[in-house]
């Protein structure tokens, strides 16, 4: 069985961490990932409250396995109560990303919690290292959802590994198969931070229609864009666009962001589409690895397949000469 420093640090069986995915992840999926030997995470966003965090956390830790909570630094700036709410749940890992990291890493560390930070640049990695983060998550531009789109996962992983010293580095973005997992582990990663493949798992909160679109999508069917955030009036910083499936809304508005910001009609169209589940307009955040997600599985089936396959590949190459 694959076993790394991250497994020892988090008391998990395999080096797989489920990316915190706001609204489509949830406690049920987190619990399933943890039960399968990885670390499941829930996400707390700007619409969450201490009560909703407690509710999702209760579901995530039902099986008594380690779990985590993912937070956005820019949201915490306006909602400091979420820091205390997270500490109160005593998760096995807190991830804090997307914004100024130092004060939040320090706060969670002072509370005795282990902390990870998603980083998409050398500067972010250096800040997290200076703040004594426990795990660095090198999240490349291939990743689904929000994050920097400046470097690919493999390049960023190498860059972060060079400065990480003894801090474990987990790779994120574009990892969906045994070969992908084997590649980042062989490169020096201590694990994989995976989101998109879990969208197709039965335990996710992905709607049936969205799941079918994910299963039909190809690797070139995503785009890193700000149009959904602009139309909704979301507060995401400009540095963190979101990678989503292309659709009619992105075809219409990507590249016309200034015009979109002044269009109340576009906002109304998007909000109605979100309400009705019309994904020709509404968003489905997913990474480039979506083209490798071909069937609906359980979280346990996916984790077993990716880890056993990666182990077989690594063992095969360890015993060969080049």
N, C-alpha and C positions, 0 to 999 in steps of 0.2 A: 504494500500500500504506500502511496506517496505520502511523505512526511517531511515537513520543513520546520524552520524556526517559528514560522507563523502558527503552525499547529500547536507547538509547545506554549507559545505566548498566549494563545486564546483558548487553549484546552479543547481543540477540535481535532477531528480525525483526518481530514483531507484539506489541502490548502486552497479551498474555494470560499470566497466571500461573495454573498449576493449583494449586488449594488443596491443601495437604497433608492427605490423608484417611487416617487411621490404619486399617490392615489392608485397606481396599478400594481404596486408591490403589496404592502400591507402585512398584518400580523400572521395571516394564514400562510402566505408564501414564506415568510421569514421562518416560521416554525417548521415548515416542511424542509427547507434547506438545512436548518440546524439538525433536524432529526436524521437527515441523510449524511451527517458528518461534517458539513461545512458550517459557515456562520451566516445565518440569515439576518437581514437588517430591515428595519422600517425607516421611512423617511418622514421628517416633520417639516412642513412648509409654512408659508406665511398665513394660511387659513387655519392652522392648527392652534389648539389651546392646550393648557396643561391637562385638561380632562381627556381630550382626544389622544394625546400622547400616551397617557396612562392606559387608555382603552386598547390601543394598538399594541402597546408593550405587553399587556396582560395576555393577549392572544399569542404574541411571538414567543413568550416564555412558558407557555402551557406545558410543553413537554419536558421542561426542566433542563434544556440544553442552552449553551451560550448563545447570545443574540446581541445585536447592536442597534444603535439609533444613529441615523444620518441627519445632519443639520447643515443649513446654509448660513455662512457668516453674515451675509448682507441682511438676512432676515433677523438674525439675532440682534443686530444693531438697533432695530426698532422693537424687538420683542425679547427683552432680557429675561422675562419670566420663563421663557422656554429653556434657558440654561438650568435654572433651579428645577424645573419639571423633569428634565432629562436626568439630572443628578439623582433625583428622588427615585427613579426607576432602577438605578444601579445596573445599567447594561454592561455587558462584558467588553464592549467596544463602543466608543463614540467617534463618529467621523464628523469633522468640521471642515468645510470647504467653501470656495467661491466668495472671496472677500479678504478682509484683514484677519489673519488667523491667530496671531500671537496671544492676544488677551483671552481668547476662548480656549485655545489649547492649554494655556496656563491655568484657567479656571477649572477645567475638567481634570487636569493632572493634580491640582491642589485638592480636589475632592476624592482622589484615589482611583480615578478611572483611567483605563487605557485609551489612548487617543490616536486616531488615524487622520490623515489629511490628504485629500485629492489634490494633486499639483499638476499643472500643465505647462509650467515654465521653470527655468533655473531659479528665477527670483522667488517664486512660490516655494520651491523645494528648500531653498536656503533659509527662508523665513521659518518654515516648519521645523527644520533641523535646529535652528537657533532656539526655538521654543521647546525643544526636547520632546518632539512628537515620538510616539512609539512605533508607528508604521507609516511609511510613505506610500501613497498610491499614485503611481505614474500613469496618469490618464491621458492617452493620446487622442488626437482629433477624430479617430474612427469611432469613438464611443458614442452611444446614444444618449439623448437628453442633453442637458446643459454642460458646458465646459469649454475650455480654450480649444481653438482649432488651429494651433500654431505648429505642432510637431506630431508626427505619427508615433504610435505606441512604441515601436521597437527603438526608434531614435531617442525618444524621451526616456525610455527605460535605461538605455545605456548612459545617457547624460546624468540621470539621477543616481544610478549605481556608483558612478565615479565620485560623487560627493557625499553619499549617504553614510560612509564609514560603516559602523556596526548596526545601523538602523535597518530593519527588514524593509525591502521594497516589493510592493505588490503591483503587478501590471494590470492595466485596465484599458479596454478599448479594442474591439475586433477579435476577441477570444470566444470561440463558440464550438471548437472541435478539439479532439485529442491532440492533433498536430499543433494547433495554436497554443494549447496549454504546455505541451512539451517544449515548444520553441521558447516561450518566455522563461520557463524553469531552467532550460539549458543555458539561457543567456544570463542567468543569475537572479531572477525574480524568486521571491519566497512564496509566491502564490498568485492567484488570479482573482480579480475583482470583476464579476460577470453580471451583466444586466439583461441584454437583449434576448438571449436564449430562454431566460426564465419567463419572458412575456408569453411564451407559448405553452407554459406549463399549466396543468389543470388547476393548480392552487393559486394562480395569479388572479388579480381582479380585472384582467383584460376582458373586454366584452367579446362575445362570440364573433361579431363582425370584424372587430379590430384584429382578433387572433387570426382570422382567415386572411386578412390583408397582409399580416406579418408573414404567414406561411407562403403566400404567393409572391412576396417581394424578392427582388434580385439585389445583389450587392451594390449595384449602381443606382438604386431607387431611393437613396436618402439625400438629404441636403442639410448643411449647417446654416441656420437662418435665424433671424430675429423677428420675422414677421408675425408669428403667433403671439410673442410677448408684446410687441408693439400694439397689435390690434386689441389685445385684452387689457392693456394698460398695466401689465405686470412690471414689477420693479427690478427685474434682472439687470445687472450691470452690463454695459455694452461688451465688455471683454468676454462674456460667457453666452454666446449664442446657443441654440439648441439644435441637435441633429435629429431630424424627423423624416418620416416617409414623405416623398414628394407628392403633391396633389394639386388640385386646381387652384387652391389658395396660394400656395408657394409659387406656382407658375405665373399667377397674376401679379403678385406683390413683391416677390424677392427682387431686389434691385430698385424698388420704388418705395423704400421705407419712409422717406419724408412725406410723400403723398399719403401713404397709408396712415401715418400718425395723425393726419387731419381728416380722416374719413370715418365719420360716425356710422355710415352705411356699412362699411366693411366690418366694423366692430360688431354691429348688430347681426350681420350675416354669420360671422364666426361664432358668436355666442349662441345663436339659434342652432347652428350645426353641432356644436358641442352638446347642447341639450338633447337633440334628437339622434345623435350618433351618426351623423352624415359625414363620413370620413373622406369624401371628395373635398370637403372644406375643413373639417375639424382635424386636429393634429393627432398623430401617433408617433411618439418619440421612440426612435430605434436607431441602433448603430449600423455600420456597414456590414457587420457580421450577420445581419438579418437574412442575407442571401444564403446563409448556411443553415438556417433554421427551417427545416422541411416538414416536421411533424409535431403534433401535440404529444407531450409526454408528462409524466410526473416529475417533480423536482428530483426525487430519488433516482429515477431512471436516467435522467440527464447527468447527474453527478457521478453515478456509477459508470456510465459510458465514457465520459470525458476523462475521468481520473484513471480508470483501468486502461483505457486506450493510450493515454499519455505515458503511463508507467511502462507499458509494453514497448512503446517507441523508444523511450529513454534507455531501457534495458538492451534493446536491440542495437542501438548505436554505441552504447557503452562497451559492448562486446565485439565491435567491428573495428577494423583498421582502415584508415583513410590515407 
